[in-house]
């Protein structure tokens, strides 16, 4: 029949003409969203335990987590948490894997920003000293007192370790004489500590905690590192005897009666026993303390420290991974950050560039 298609189309139009309108006049009318709707990824700071599971689960590396530890504390704390929503797939993997329900999706779907970078959400640690996690009660006064006592003990131990480290750097012979009575063994141990700062740190810790263990460990290191011709150990540091008749003095100016290397114990000889001492000037001692402090900062909070020479967060993260793989890189970078920050920036950039090219290595370590 001629015109059948036209009549059919007009019939459909007429039927829908009298139906109720379902169009929502957005933004005047807000949409009715389901409970499971995924709008914007949100972060609840007090619940976070800094486990890093969300970072590992994210397929697009949208989430960045920066943590730190307080001195003497075992648990990590979140310093900065970043969510870059412009790359988010809204896959819900981070929300599902989070053990404390820190992440969740809100109904906020209006994510458009005038500046592209503003879509990135950055959460910083609040100014309050501590936040009470949801579902937990505040710490009792007794627990607070116990935590304070523990913190004070840890701080005292840390100061003792640092003092022993300084003594091992400034006057190693007198310090090592307490656990290594043999002069040649002392000389070998000094050479080993000069080659590896980790040995000095480990020995300082044991000298504070357990002197017997420190003696056994030092003896084992000396036995392993002693050269075939051990008579040449005097070449590590020449003798520095005190004048005849004058008592030896410790760093505090008092006579060291417990030191077997003291010249007063061998007054019959003209020059006294072998004195293996690495005497540093005040400037050298100050520089050494600055380097140790910088190494501690690079280990405790690397991203914040590296931001001085690597403004790009991705490059700072790569440099952090390189330092975790090689302690020598951390030590070299700490030294340059104290002596010449420009050289430190160039060296770090060179290491990061080599790593990005897939050719990890020393990357100018000897520069």
C-alpha positions as CSV (number, residue, x, y, z in Angstrom):
1,X,0.0,0.0,0.0
2,X,1.4,3.4,-1.0
3,X,2.4,5.5,2.0
4,X,2.3,2.6,4.5
5,X,5.8,3.4,5.8
6,X,4.9,7.0,6.3
7,X,1.8,6.2,8.3
8,X,3.7,3.7,10.5
9,X,6.3,6.3,11.4
10,X,3.7,8.9,12.2
11,X,2.0,6.4,14.4
12,X,5.1,5.8,16.5
13,X,5.6,9.5,16.8
14,X,2.0,10.0,17.9
15,X,2.3,7.3,20.5
16,X,5.4,8.8,22.1
17,X,4.0,12.3,22.1
18,X,1.7,11.6,25.0
19,X,4.3,9.6,27.1
20,X,5.9,11.1,30.3
21,X,9.2,12.9,29.7
22,X,12.2,11.2,31.3
23,X,14.9,13.7,30.3
24,X,16.7,15.2,33.3
25,X,17.5,18.8,33.2
26,X,21.1,18.6,34.4
27,X,22.6,20.5,36.2
28,X,19.4,21.8,37.7
29,X,18.3,18.2,38.3
30,X,20.8,15.9,39.9
31,X,21.0,12.3,38.7
32,X,19.9,9.5,41.0
33,X,23.0,7.3,41.3
34,X,23.2,3.8,42.6
35,X,25.2,3.0,45.8
36,X,27.9,1.2,43.8
37,X,28.4,4.0,41.3
38,X,32.1,4.8,40.9
39,X,32.5,8.5,40.6
40,X,35.8,9.8,42.2
41,X,38.4,7.8,44.1
42,X,38.7,9.1,47.6
43,X,41.2,8.5,50.4
44,X,40.6,8.3,54.2
45,X,43.9,9.3,55.8
46,X,43.3,8.1,59.4
47,X,42.6,4.5,58.3
48,X,45.8,4.1,56.2
49,X,48.5,1.7,57.5
50,X,51.0,2.5,54.7
51,X,51.0,-1.1,53.5
52,X,51.4,-0.1,49.8
53,X,49.0,-2.8,48.5
54,X,47.0,-0.2,46.5
55,X,50.2,1.0,44.7
56,X,51.0,-2.6,43.7
57,X,47.5,-3.4,42.6
58,X,47.0,-0.3,40.4
59,X,47.6,-1.2,36.7
60,X,48.1,2.4,35.5
61,X,50.3,3.5,38.4
62,X,47.8,6.2,39.4
63,X,48.6,6.0,43.1
64,X,51.9,7.3,44.7
65,X,52.7,6.7,48.3
66,X,55.5,8.3,50.3
67,X,56.2,7.0,53.8
68,X,58.6,7.6,56.7
69,X,59.5,6.2,60.1
70,X,59.9,8.1,63.3
71,X,63.2,7.5,65.2
72,X,62.9,4.3,67.1
73,X,59.5,3.4,65.6
74,X,58.8,0.2,63.7
75,X,55.6,1.3,61.9
76,X,55.7,3.4,58.8
77,X,53.6,6.6,58.5
78,X,52.2,8.3,55.4
79,X,53.8,11.6,54.5
80,X,52.1,12.1,51.2
81,X,49.4,10.2,49.2
82,X,48.7,11.1,45.6
83,X,45.9,10.0,43.2
84,X,46.3,11.1,39.6
85,X,42.7,10.7,38.4
86,X,43.4,11.6,34.8
87,X,44.9,8.1,34.3
88,X,42.5,6.2,36.5
89,X,40.6,3.2,34.9
90,X,38.0,3.1,37.8
91,X,38.7,-0.6,37.9
92,X,38.2,-0.8,41.7
93,X,41.2,-3.1,42.2
94,X,42.8,-0.7,44.8
95,X,39.5,-0.5,46.7
96,X,39.1,-4.3,46.8
97,X,42.7,-5.0,48.0
98,X,42.9,-2.3,50.7
99,X,42.8,-4.1,54.1
100,X,41.4,-1.2,56.1
101,X,38.9,0.3,53.6
102,X,40.9,3.4,53.3
103,X,40.0,3.9,49.6
104,X,36.5,4.2,48.3
105,X,34.5,5.6,45.4
106,X,32.3,8.6,46.0
107,X,29.4,9.9,43.8
108,X,31.3,12.9,42.7
109,X,31.5,12.5,38.9
110,X,32.2,16.2,38.0
111,X,36.0,15.8,37.7
112,X,36.5,18.5,35.0
113,X,39.2,21.1,35.9
114,X,40.3,24.2,34.1
115,X,44.0,23.1,34.6
116,X,44.9,19.6,33.8
117,X,47.2,19.2,36.7
118,X,44.5,20.1,39.2
119,X,42.7,16.7,38.7
120,X,45.6,15.2,40.7
121,X,44.6,14.7,44.3
122,X,47.4,15.1,46.9
123,X,46.9,14.3,50.6
124,X,49.5,15.5,53.1
125,X,50.0,14.4,56.6
126,X,47.7,16.5,58.9
127,X,49.3,19.0,61.3
128,X,48.0,17.1,64.3
129,X,50.6,14.9,66.0
130,X,48.6,11.7,65.8
131,X,45.2,10.7,64.3
132,X,43.0,8.1,66.0
133,X,42.1,5.5,63.3
134,X,38.4,4.9,62.8
135,X,37.1,2.1,65.0
136,X,39.9,2.5,67.6
137,X,39.9,4.3,70.9
138,X,42.5,6.9,71.9
139,X,45.7,5.8,73.6
140,X,45.4,5.7,77.4
141,X,47.8,7.8,79.6
142,X,49.6,4.6,80.7
143,X,50.3,3.6,77.2
144,X,51.4,7.1,76.3
145,X,53.9,7.1,79.3
146,X,55.2,3.7,78.2
147,X,55.7,4.9,74.6
148,X,57.5,8.0,75.9
149,X,59.9,5.9,78.0
150,X,60.6,3.6,75.1
151,X,61.2,6.6,72.8
152,X,63.6,8.2,75.3
153,X,65.5,4.9,75.6
154,X,65.7,4.6,71.8
155,X,66.9,8.2,71.5
156,X,69.5,7.6,74.2
157,X,70.8,4.5,72.4
158,X,70.9,6.3,69.1
159,X,73.0,9.1,70.6
160,X,75.4,6.4,72.1
161,X,75.7,4.7,68.7
162,X,76.5,8.1,67.0
163,X,79.1,8.9,69.7
164,X,80.8,5.5,69.1
165,X,80.7,6.1,65.4
166,X,82.4,9.5,65.9
167,X,85.0,7.9,68.1
168,X,85.7,5.1,65.5
169,X,86.2,7.9,62.9
170,X,88.2,10.3,65.0
171,X,90.3,8.0,67.2
172,X,89.8,4.4,66.0
173,X,92.9,2.9,67.6
174,X,91.9,3.7,71.2
175,X,88.3,2.7,70.6
176,X,89.2,-0.6,68.9
177,X,91.7,-1.4,71.6
178,X,88.9,-2.3,73.9
179,X,87.9,-5.3,71.8
180,X,91.1,-6.0,69.7
181,X,94.2,-6.1,72.0
182,X,96.6,-6.9,69.1
183,X,98.0,-3.8,67.4
184,X,98.1,-5.5,63.9
185,X,94.5,-6.5,64.2
186,X,93.5,-2.9,65.1
187,X,95.4,-1.7,62.0
188,X,93.6,-4.2,59.7
189,X,90.2,-3.3,61.2
190,X,90.8,0.4,60.6
191,X,91.5,-0.3,57.0
192,X,88.3,-2.4,56.7
193,X,86.2,0.4,58.2
194,X,87.7,3.0,55.9
195,X,86.7,0.8,52.9
196,X,83.2,0.1,54.1
197,X,81.2,2.6,56.4
198,X,78.6,-0.1,57.1
199,X,81.2,-2.0,59.1
200,X,81.8,1.0,61.2
201,X,78.1,1.5,61.8
202,X,77.5,-2.2,62.7
203,X,80.5,-2.2,65.0
204,X,79.3,0.9,66.8
205,X,75.9,-0.6,67.4
206,X,77.4,-3.8,68.8
207,X,79.8,-1.8,71.0
208,X,76.7,-0.1,72.6
209,X,74.5,-3.3,72.8
210,X,77.0,-6.2,73.4
211,X,80.8,-5.7,73.6
212,X,81.5,-9.4,73.5
213,X,79.6,-9.8,70.2
214,X,81.4,-6.8,68.9
215,X,84.8,-8.4,69.7
216,X,83.8,-11.6,68.0
217,X,82.5,-9.9,64.9
218,X,85.6,-7.6,64.7
219,X,87.9,-10.7,65.1
220,X,86.0,-12.5,62.3
221,X,86.3,-9.5,60.0
222,X,90.0,-9.1,60.7
223,X,90.7,-12.8,60.1
224,X,88.9,-12.6,56.8
225,X,90.4,-9.3,55.7
226,X,94.0,-9.8,57.0
227,X,96.5,-9.7,54.1
228,X,99.0,-12.6,53.5
229,X,101.9,-10.5,54.7
230,X,100.4,-9.1,57.9
231,X,103.7,-7.4,58.9
232,X,102.8,-4.6,56.5
233,X,99.8,-3.5,58.5
234,X,101.8,-0.5,59.9
235,X,101.5,1.1,56.5
236,X,97.8,1.8,57.1
237,X,98.6,4.5,59.5
238,X,102.0,5.5,60.9
239,X,102.9,5.6,64.6
240,X,102.1,8.6,66.5
241,X,103.6,8.1,70.0
242,X,103.3,10.6,72.8
243,X,106.5,12.2,74.2
244,X,108.3,10.2,76.8
245,X,107.1,10.8,80.3
246,X,103.7,12.3,79.3
247,X,100.6,10.3,79.9
248,X,98.3,9.4,77.0
249,X,95.0,11.3,77.0
250,X,91.6,10.3,75.8
251,X,89.3,12.5,73.7
252,X,88.0,14.1,77.0
253,X,91.5,14.9,78.3
254,X,91.6,12.1,80.9
255,X,94.2,9.3,81.0
256,X,92.9,6.1,79.4
257,X,94.0,3.4,81.9
258,X,92.0,0.7,80.1
259,X,93.6,1.3,76.7
260,X,96.4,-1.3,76.1
261,X,97.7,0.9,73.3
262,X,98.4,3.8,75.7
263,X,102.1,4.8,75.7
264,X,102.0,4.9,79.5
265,X,101.7,1.1,79.5
266,X,105.1,0.8,77.8
267,X,107.2,3.6,79.4
268,X,110.3,1.5,79.1
269,X,110.5,1.8,75.3
270,X,111.7,4.9,73.7
271,X,108.8,5.4,71.3
272,X,106.0,3.3,72.9
273,X,103.8,0.8,71.1
274,X,102.3,1.3,67.6
275,X,99.7,4.1,67.7
276,X,97.2,3.7,64.8
277,X,95.2,6.9,64.9
278,X,93.3,8.7,62.2
279,X,93.5,12.3,63.4
280,X,91.0,14.6,61.8
281,X,90.8,18.3,61.9
282,X,87.7,20.1,63.2
283,X,86.6,20.8,59.6
284,X,86.9,17.1,58.6
285,X,85.0,16.0,61.7
286,X,82.2,18.5,60.9
287,X,82.1,17.4,57.3
288,X,82.0,13.7,58.3
289,X,79.0,14.4,60.6
290,X,77.2,16.3,57.8
291,X,77.8,13.4,55.4
292,X,76.4,10.9,58.0
293,X,73.4,13.1,58.6
294,X,72.8,13.4,54.8
295,X,73.1,9.6,54.4
296,X,70.5,9.2,57.2
297,X,68.1,11.6,55.4
298,X,68.6,9.8,52.1
299,X,67.7,6.5,53.8
300,X,64.8,7.8,56.0
301,X,63.1,10.3,53.6
302,X,64.8,10.0,50.1
303,X,62.1,11.7,48.0
304,X,62.1,14.8,50.1
305,X,65.9,15.0,50.2
306,X,66.3,14.3,46.5
307,X,63.8,17.0,45.6
308,X,66.6,19.5,46.1
309,X,68.4,18.2,43.1
310,X,65.8,16.2,41.2
311,X,62.6,18.3,41.0
312,X,60.8,15.6,38.9
313,X,59.1,13.0,41.2
314,X,59.6,10.1,38.8
315,X,63.3,10.7,38.5
316,X,63.5,11.0,42.3
317,X,61.7,7.6,42.6
318,X,64.1,6.0,40.1
319,X,67.1,7.4,42.1
320,X,65.6,6.1,45.3
321,X,65.4,2.6,43.8
322,X,69.1,2.8,42.6
323,X,70.3,3.8,46.1
324,X,68.4,0.9,47.6
325,X,70.1,-1.5,45.2
326,X,73.6,0.0,45.8
327,X,74.7,1.6,49.1
328,X,77.7,3.1,47.4
329,X,75.5,5.4,45.4
330,X,73.8,6.7,48.5
331,X,77.2,7.3,50.2
332,X,78.6,9.1,47.1
333,X,75.5,11.2,46.7
334,X,75.5,12.2,50.3
335,X,79.1,13.2,50.0
336,X,78.5,15.4,47.0
337,X,75.3,16.9,48.5
338,X,77.6,18.2,51.3
339,X,80.5,19.3,49.1
340,X,78.9,20.4,45.8
341,X,75.2,20.3,45.2
342,X,75.5,21.0,41.5
343,X,77.8,18.0,41.0
344,X,75.4,15.9,43.0
345,X,72.5,17.0,40.7
346,X,74.5,16.2,37.6
347,X,75.6,12.8,38.9
348,X,72.1,11.9,40.0
349,X,70.7,12.9,36.6
350,X,73.3,10.8,34.9
351,X,72.5,7.7,37.0
352,X,68.7,8.2,36.3
353,X,69.3,8.6,32.6
354,X,71.3,5.4,32.4
355,X,68.7,3.5,34.3
356,X,65.9,4.8,32.0
357,X,67.9,3.6,29.0
358,X,68.0,0.1,30.4
359,X,71.7,0.2,31.1
360,X,72.1,0.3,34.9
361,X,75.6,0.6,36.3
362,X,77.9,2.9,38.1
363,X,76.8,5.8,35.9
364,X,79.8,8.1,36.6
365,X,80.3,7.0,40.3
366,X,84.0,7.8,40.0
367,X,83.4,11.3,38.6
